[in-house]
Amino acid sequence: MDTEFLVSFLQQKNTCLIEKKRHTYLTYHGLKDQYVYVLNEGIIKTSIILKDGREFNISYIAEPDIISLLHDEVSQFTSSPFNVRIESEVATFYRIPRVMFWESVNQTPELQTYVKNYYRKKLSESLYRQKNMIMNNKKGAVCAFLYSLIEIFGKPSPDGLLLDFSITNEDIAGFCGISTRNSVNRIIHNLKEEKVIKIVKQRILILNPAYLYDFINQ
């Protein structure tokens, strides 16, 4: 998606830019809000809280992108679809009133195209995550998830691909629908024994990406 166009468009509109610090929340699931938020810089995590109180993680976002689903065009306020927590030291967001944003969409063909592509991308990502969770056991779900992080955080290193972001086993459990961190601990330990990954300064170094890729359901 042409994120440069989106950022340039918002800058031309003199859109308000706000800053949030690490482990603070931009918004909460179900909270009424009158704004559309667009991540400018930083890393965020989206999640919801299940009925049993567990957190189910949806995605990491680490590039400019619309954060909130856009619902209808006319309501000034709408409920936030998920929690948004800042995972980098600082994150900045463009904040624009929902009605103003939709007026711009209706008047700007390029922005209409961007929004259509946004919905297609989010639907594709959702189906991808569901397939990898449904078609795999716990270990397979973790392997598929780790492979998906390469696109977001992966950096080449002499020994493999370094996920240049600290992610806890508790967060991995939340992304993979696993109820306890202990289960993830065992899976990570097993992957280390098999020399698929190793931990370097609280970062995951992927030694064998092909092993993880085998758990991806295309």
Disulfide bonds with the S-S distance in Angstrom:
none
